[in-house]
Amino acid sequence: MADKVRLGFVGANVNSGWSTQSHYPALLASPDVEFTAVCTTRQESAEEAKQKFGAKLAFHDFREMSVSPDIDAVAVVVRVPLHYEPTKAAIEAGKHVYTEWPLGRTTSEAEELAALAKAKGVQTAVGLQSRVSPVLLYIKELIEEGYVGEVLSCHVTTMRDGALERPSSRNWNLDASQGANALTIANGHVIDALRMVVGDFEKVACMVTTQISPIYEPDTQQLVEPTSPDNVRVSGQLKRGAAASVHVGAVPWAGSGFRMEIFGREGTLITTGSVSSQRGEMLRVQGAQKTQELQDLTIPGRFVYVPDDFPKGDPFNVGQMYALFAEAIRTGKNRLPTFDDAVNLHRFLDTIQKASDTGQEQTVG
């Protein structure tokens, strides 16, 4: 393998929103990964991406890219319903794979991909970027070291933008069967962050609802009834015995962002951000030990895996992911959220949905 991991990128349209905000600047600044190949559905747009990012190769067929001897790994950064095919093709070609979250449109897709990756012996990463956030890693360490003592209760809320109207071209995910909605994406990231920090749930009672309905399409002048949820409320108990609650929602105006509160016998930890747990902004963390006064805590440098001059904001945590992805490929030691972690989260979200559908408390497997 070359000095840098040679990456092929599926979904490299130069106008892609999330990739433009995060993946492209992270890759271009990465000392560990080379932006070697790009793939879009049309050769013209692939050539445009090749020129813009300085890639060596351009493809319009992800299967052809996956078998190229000039790449070591593949990143799949497309709409959720399209994750399965290019991820499977890359694994079958023996390439290491980083696929954005959710891994699949359904849990069964995620399970199949995880099993195939294990059989092929490739390294995997799923885009649960909260798990490489320096702040959240530090909070996890503090809790394990007893900063708050016995964890008694914890609460997380994330309120993000939810439009009352949008054009038909952006309404594909109003269909819950597409697997990309507030339950899977916004809540998936946030509740995974909580589980990483304080451990898994033992039982949950939940309400998964759609509050903004219908959605108006200005271009068609039609009202569309969404089946995707936009508010998720989870009340439960952790395996460690602590009480826990989560509320993730889409709101029309002035969303309050992310807040996680952890209360223990010996102290309190609170972290906040203007968007969400997985985004690249450096979250604020405050702590108190046997006092009512919170103080800002300084994040140790050991949780930062990218260079000091690495782009801040959304590229940051994605860059953290790529740094550890390269490490996993080189050493076989994988510190990332893997496809197995993705399957675990997919199954947990199914439990949340079942608790809401039945109106009954569910035990978490």
Buried (B, 14 or more C-beta within 10 A) or exposed (E): EEEBBBBBBBBBBBEBEBBEBBBBBBBBBBEBBBBBBBBBBEBEBBBBBBEEBEBEBBBBEBBEBBEBEEBBBBBBBBBBBBBBBBBBBBBBBEBBBBBBBBBBBBBEBBBBBBBBBBEBEBBBBBBBBBBBBBBBBBBBBBBEEEBBBEBBBBBBBBBBEBEEBBEBEEBEBBBBEBBBBBBBBBBBBBBBBBBBBBBBBBBBBBBBBBEBBBBEBEEEEEEBEBEBBBBBBBBBBBEBEBBBBBBBBBBEEEBEBBBBBBBBEEBBBBBBBEBBBBBBBBBBBBBBBEEEEBEEBEBEEEBBBBEEEBBEBBBBBBBBBBBBBBBBBEEEEBBBBBBBBBBBBBBBBBBBBBBBEEEEEBEBE
